[in-house]
Amino acid sequence: MDPSLDLQAQRLFVATALTTQALRCLRGHVAAHVDAAELLAMARRLTEQIGPIERRYGLRFEPSYPGATAGVEGAGGTLRLVLACTAYTSEEKPLGVVFTALISGRRPQVSVAPVEARVPRGWQELDNLP
């Protein structure tokens, strides 16, 4: 990542790169009629595709991208899965908290909040979910 970019610009850059990667991995959107198991499978696919982004931009994620979650939730007749992890630069400086939202019938959304946002307590890593 270009060290001349200020912290906010770096967060926007990472959010854009991760959104682009999620769009490619999920073929542009989350299908409208998915079940909880399918949303979790999509999140796991994002995990499998993160290596090139980590190497290209010198990032590390804790827990592994896309992170921890409270699980699949119902919202307004749709299902959603929100995940969070902390991104670190190659210098091991915290960049921010990456939030990834997979919502049935929508495009995946990724944002990077200031590190003070923190990954919510009690959320579980994907590997610990059924």
N, C-alpha and C positions, 0 to 999 in steps of 0.2 A: 504494500500500500504506500502511496506517496506520502512521505512524512511532512511535506510542506502543507498538506491540507489540515485545516483546524479540526478539532474533535467533532463538531457538528457535521462538517462536510464529510468526514470519514464515516460517521454513522449513516448519513444519507447514501453514501456510496455503497456501503455494505448492504443496506436494506435493498437497494436497487439490484445489486448483484445476486442476492439471495432470492429476491422476487423473481428475477429472470430465470434463475436455476429452477425454482419451484414450478414456474409456468412450463418450462421444458419437460421437467420430470413428470408432471401431472397432465401433460398435453393440453395446457391452457386453462383448465378449470376442474373443479370438483363436480362430478355428476350430481344432478338434482336428486336422484333417488338412490342414495347410498345408505348403508347401515353402519353401525358403530364399528364393526370389524373391518369394513372397507376403509373407513376414515383412518383407523389405526394402521392399516396396511399402507396407505398412502404416506402417512408420516414416516413409517419405516423406510419407504423408498427414498424419501428425502435424505435420510441418514446415509443410505448407500451411495448417494451421489455427491456428498459434500467434500470429499477429498480434493478434487481439483480446485475448488474455491479456497479451501484452507491453504493449499500450497501456493496458489497464484497470488493471494493477498496477504500471506503470512499471518493467518488467523488461527486461533484455537478456541474451542467452545467447551464450556463446562456448565452442566453436563453436555454430552455430545449433542450436536445439532440434530434435530430441531429442539431437543430439550425435554424438560419435565412438563407434566400436565396434570390437571385435576380430573381428566378423563373426558369422554364424549358427553356433551350436554345437548338437550333439546332447547331450541330457541325459536319462537315464532313459527312453529311447524317445520323447522329444518333442524338438522344436526350440525353441531360445530365442535371442533377440537382446537383448543388454544394451547400452544406450547411455548416454553420460555427457556432460555439459556443465556449465560453471560459470555460475551465475545472478548477475547484478549488479543492484543497485537503481538507481533513477533518479539517485542521487548517485554512481553508479559504484563503490559499495562492494560487495565480494564478499559474496553472501548464503550461498552454499553450492554443492555439487556435486549436480546433479540426475541421478539414476540412473533410467532407464526400462527396464523389463523386459517384453518381449513373449514369452510362452511359449505354445506351442500348447495349446489346450484350456483356457486360463485367462483371467482378466480381466487387463488391463494393470495393471502396478504402477509407481507413481512414488514415489520418496522423495528427500528433500533432506538430504544429509549435510553436516557442517561443511566449510568450504572446505579444511581441511587434508587431506581425503580425496583431493583432486586427481583429475583425469581421468587414467586410466592411460596411461603412455607407450606409444607404438607403436600406439595405436588410430587408426583411420582415420575421416575424416568420411564421412557417407553418400554425398556427391557423388563421392567417390573410389572407391566400390565399384561392381562391375558390376551 
